[in-house]
Amino acid sequence: MHKGPLARHYPAVAAMVVCALVPYLAVSAALGPITPFVAADLHMSLQTVALTSGMANAGYAVGTVLAVQCAQLLPQRRMLLVYGTLLVIGSVLAAGATDAAMFIVGHVLQGLCTSLLLIAAVPPLIIDYPATRLRSTAVIMNVCVFGAVALGPVLGGVQASGHGWRPLFWVNAGIAVAALALSVLTFRDTPPAAPGTPIDQMALVLATIGCVAAFFGSAELLTHPFLDARTIGPLLGGLLLIAVLFVHEYLAARPLLCVRSLISTLPVAGVVAAICAAAASVSAIALTQSVLATRHTPLRLGLLYLPEFGGAAVAAVVFGIVFRSHLLHYYVLLGLVLLTAGIAVLNGAVPPTPALVAVGSGLVGIGVGASVVPALFIAGFSLRSSNVQRVFAIIELLRAVAAFLIGPVLLYVATTVGSNADEGTRTALWICFAIAALGAVIGVALYAAAGVRPPAPSVDAWMSGQQTGWDSPPLLARLRRSTSADDDCL
């Protein structure tokens, strides 16, 4: 079988994963401050730029499902080269765009290919190496996903201070080229996961139409009322189709996504925690950025959010220490608590002072870093490691919808509720606070209702692919036992 000179060389493979994920995640978080420059340079309206960002996020969400389908039927590492090539093309088109069409196509390709690479490259980094490497992988994933997002506001502020946008996009194009080069150097031909299985056309159609419609509706909130048919129709209709997707996958005899296997206490609690943390953190940062944009220079505003990156890095290191123990479960809960505290600090004064922004963003960084990826591992350990790609796809699809879809809705709330923007922002931040708190409450309630004490994962057994990392009790198992006992007494 064909091999690259750095095949199975862990540092090179890890570097490839970092380079594949960073470009789009950083740019999407940095786009806010540089949007006026993109619009002016390419003669686009702000609504068109918002719609482009929405469609790129839709591509990211759809790519999670498409990547799993391709992995079932096509040689996985060869597809990695295809995805990397398309990412380079998209990044170059976006950076060198001379008109709106080039930028739209390029940026949407960036979103789609990033999730394709995420689902194709990260699971092998988890399961194709000895268990001793898993700690490093856990830290890399955490820093990669949330470090890039946390650095977005800083990068956007630095770029906006130079009154431009192309240098940032060209740097990202260079990183995409590095990711492709590393994909070639680490190439190791692998067969399809399940050749001959039928294509789940229903899943692909529901995911594509649902995500495109939902993100289109949310993007239109920039210039249209929430109850306008152009916004509420696609938004609610798209969310309904995404819900139908999960129902279809639960009922299907040969599902593409292992939804049914995730319906037990620990994975459900993990998924809920990841969704709530993603939705609350991204929205809270976007809201405070919006309300402070006219009060600080882009560079100063970006630097105020630098503690978020520091917090995410600290959380990633601590996660690497606790993820093999029962403390993993408490760590996710601590993350949600710190996230709610960070949002409360940001909401302590609207507009928040620089000190409150620094402290609040740092707490948000720690909170989201301690909750989303650790929650992913809670869900992953509940199934065999051979299913980690499908688990990852489900969580990333839901995380993308939560993180990128709810933000525009809450920004709309901030501009329409109350007598002024500050009052509206305070209301929207309280919603973020409630979302994060709800994730913690639901998680604790699920553990209590199942009567489960947080277990430590059997990592070595899980890595073998022969068994799960722990036994996850059925939902509401303790209540069911209590009800059965009462029935017996009758």
TAGI-V745036 format. One record per pair of residues at least 12 apart in sequence whose C-alpha atoms are under 6 Angstrom apart, sorted by the first residue. I is the first residue (numbers start at 1). J is the second residue. If there is no record, write none. Layout:
BEGIN
i=I j=J
i=I j=J
END
This chain:
BEGIN
i=2 j=189
i=3 j=187
i=3 j=188
i=4 j=185
i=4 j=186
i=4 j=187
i=5 j=185
i=6 j=185
i=6 j=186
i=7 j=186
i=7 j=187
i=7 j=188
i=16 j=179
i=16 j=182
i=18 j=144
i=19 j=175
i=19 j=179
i=20 j=179
i=21 j=114
i=22 j=148
i=23 j=172
i=25 j=148
i=25 j=149
i=26 j=148
i=26 j=149
i=26 j=152
i=29 j=149
i=29 j=152
i=30 j=152
i=30 j=153
i=30 j=156
i=33 j=156
i=33 j=160
i=34 j=160
i=34 j=165
i=37 j=164
i=42 j=99
i=42 j=100
i=50 j=219
i=51 j=219
i=52 j=104
i=54 j=215
i=54 j=219
i=56 j=108
i=56 j=111
i=57 j=111
i=58 j=211
i=58 j=212
i=58 j=215
i=59 j=111
i=59 j=112
i=60 j=111
i=60 j=112
i=60 j=115
i=61 j=397
i=61 j=400
i=62 j=207
i=62 j=208
i=63 j=112
i=63 j=115
i=63 j=116
i=64 j=115
i=64 j=393
i=67 j=116
i=71 j=192
i=71 j=193
i=72 j=192
i=72 j=193
i=72 j=194
i=73 j=192
i=73 j=195
i=74 j=192
i=75 j=190
i=75 j=191
i=75 j=192
i=76 j=190
i=76 j=192
i=77 j=189
i=83 j=113
i=84 j=180
i=87 j=110
i=87 j=113
i=88 j=176
i=88 j=177
i=90 j=106
i=90 j=109
i=90 j=110
i=91 j=106
i=91 j=173
i=92 j=173
i=93 j=106
i=94 j=106
i=94 j=107
i=95 j=166
i=95 j=169
i=95 j=170
i=123 j=389
i=135 j=320
i=139 j=316
i=139 j=320
i=142 j=316
i=143 j=313
i=147 j=309
i=150 j=308
i=150 j=309
i=151 j=309
i=153 j=302
i=154 j=302
i=154 j=303
i=157 j=298
i=157 j=299
i=157 j=302
i=158 j=299
i=160 j=298
i=161 j=298
i=161 j=299
i=203 j=245
i=206 j=241
i=206 j=245
i=210 j=238
i=210 j=241
i=210 j=242
i=211 j=238
i=213 j=234
i=213 j=238
i=214 j=234
i=214 j=235
i=214 j=238
i=214 j=239
i=217 j=231
i=217 j=234
i=217 j=235
i=218 j=408
i=257 j=390
i=264 j=474
i=264 j=475
i=265 j=472
i=265 j=473
i=265 j=474
i=265 j=475
i=266 j=472
i=267 j=379
i=269 j=443
i=270 j=375
i=270 j=378
i=270 j=379
i=272 j=439
i=273 j=439
i=274 j=372
i=274 j=375
i=275 j=399
i=275 j=402
i=276 j=435
i=276 j=436
i=276 j=439
i=277 j=368
i=277 j=436
i=278 j=403
i=279 j=402
i=279 j=403
i=280 j=432
i=280 j=435
i=280 j=436
i=282 j=403
i=283 j=407
i=304 j=358
i=305 j=361
i=307 j=358
i=307 j=362
i=308 j=361
i=308 j=362
i=308 j=365
i=311 j=362
i=311 j=365
i=311 j=366
i=312 j=365
i=312 j=366
i=312 j=369
i=315 j=366
i=315 j=369
i=315 j=370
i=325 j=456
i=326 j=454
i=326 j=455
i=326 j=456
i=332 j=370
i=332 j=371
i=333 j=440
i=335 j=367
i=335 j=370
i=335 j=371
i=336 j=367
i=336 j=440
i=338 j=363
i=338 j=367
i=339 j=364
i=339 j=367
i=340 j=433
i=340 j=436
i=342 j=360
i=342 j=363
i=342 j=364
i=343 j=433
i=345 j=360
i=346 j=360
i=350 j=422
i=381 j=468
i=381 j=469
i=382 j=468
i=382 j=469
i=382 j=470
i=383 j=468
i=384 j=465
i=384 j=467
i=384 j=468
i=385 j=462
i=385 j=463
i=385 j=465
i=386 j=465
i=410 j=428
i=414 j=428
i=449 j=476
i=449 j=478
i=449 j=479
i=450 j=476
i=450 j=477
i=450 j=478
i=451 j=478
i=457 j=469
i=457 j=470
END
